[in-house]
Amino acid sequence: MKSTMLSATRPLSIVMLLTLPLYSHALPSDANQPIKLLADKATYSERTGITSYSGTVVITQGTFKMTADNITVNLSQGRSINSAVATGRPATMQQVVTQEKGLAKGQANNIDYNAVNGIVTLTGNAKLVQNGASFAGNVIRYSLKAGDVEATAGGNQRVELVFPPNANTSQSSLR
């Protein structure tokens, strides 16, 4: 069964490689913007550097925005964000990738944002939409820096990719 599943994912890997040009680097100015956190409740542990936020939590930095019911943030010694884990029904994230590509939006039951490497992992009913294209699956890993996307199915669920029609192609492209 595993070898069948691996064989079935190979064509998906090729499709994913072909779609990479749809995604590009995030706005470099975002990293230079202040981080703003809003919540109903916040608790901070000086010893561990972990801050927990609950009650309609919103984190913004430049064009990056994450919303959730609960977010746990791991701070570095210098008090910058190393990572954030958001949970919600759903938790959401969005960021302007480039002016040309526009806004990338993601949602899932859990969103794990690694600020060090710029990877966002959406888990549980995950969906990512950008520039008219969408990815859906159990787990989606998205690089805000490189624009790479990896979608994985889980259980009986399959990965779904939807691409908008190219405005430059004729109506009979699949005939």
Salt bridges, closest charged atoms under 4 A:
GLU46 OE2 - ARG79 NH2 3.07
